[in-house]
Amino acid sequence: MVKFGFYVELKAKPGKEADVESFLRQGAVMAKAETGIVSWYAAKEQEPGVYAIIDTFKDEVGRDAHLNGELAKALFGRADELFAVAPKVHRLHMIAEK
């Protein structure tokens, strides 16, 4: 069972939606290289310009390593360019799964 995760709220700058979606598609490729990630999703909410990343981990070591990995560095390195507000990272503790 996965025990840990992140939910990351993202709000694109006006006119940057296509760039955000392209970045998130690249993020999926980058996530495959991180062995600690069990699952990684990028989602687009119904509200225009609002996105999210949801990822899961078996342990805190994998989750913490992800925060120091290339994908996180890329996300925060491009935050000023792509997002209206800084990405908001929520640390999750999973309580059930199917």
Backbone hydrogen bonds, N-H to C=O, Kabsch-Sander energy under -0.5 kcal/mol:
donor,donor_aa,acceptor,acceptor_aa,energy
3,K,57,F,-1.8
4,F,57,F,-2.2
5,G,92,L,-1.9
6,F,55,D,-2.2
7,Y,90,H,-2.0
8,V,53,I,-2.9
9,E,7,Y,-0.6
9,E,88,K,-2.6
10,L,51,Y,-2.5
12,A,49,G,-3.1
13,K,82,L,-2.7
16,K,13,K,-2.6
20,V,16,K,-2.5
21,E,17,E,-2.6
22,S,18,A,-2.2
23,F,19,D,-2.5
24,L,20,V,-2.6
25,R,21,E,-2.0
26,Q,22,S,-2.1
27,G,23,F,-2.3
28,A,24,L,-1.6
29,V,25,R,-1.2
30,M,26,Q,-2.5
31,A,27,G,-2.6
32,K,28,A,-1.0
33,A,29,V,-0.5
33,A,30,M,-1.3
34,E,31,A,-1.4
35,T,33,A,-0.9
37,I,34,E,-1.5
38,V,56,T,-3.0
39,S,56,T,-0.9
41,Y,54,I,-2.7
43,A,52,A,-2.9
45,E,43,A,-0.5
45,E,50,V,-2.8
50,V,47,E,-1.7
51,Y,10,L,-3.0
51,Y,49,G,-0.5
52,A,43,A,-2.2
53,I,8,V,-1.7
54,I,41,Y,-2.4
55,D,6,F,-1.8
56,T,39,S,-2.4
57,F,4,F,-2.8
58,K,36,G,-0.5
63,R,59,D,-1.8
64,D,60,E,-3.1
65,A,61,V,-2.4
66,H,62,G,-1.9
67,L,63,R,-1.3
68,N,64,D,-0.8
68,N,65,A,-0.8
69,G,66,H,-1.4
72,A,66,H,-0.6
73,K,69,G,-2.1
74,A,70,E,-2.4
75,L,71,L,-2.5
76,F,72,A,-2.6
77,G,73,K,-2.0
78,R,74,A,-1.4
82,L,78,R,-2.3
83,F,79,A,-2.6
84,A,11,K,-2.9
85,V,11,K,-0.7
88,K,9,E,-1.9
89,V,87,P,-0.7
90,H,7,Y,-2.6
90,H,88,K,-0.5
91,R,89,V,-0.5
92,L,5,G,-3.1
94,M,3,K,-1.7
94,M,92,L,-0.5
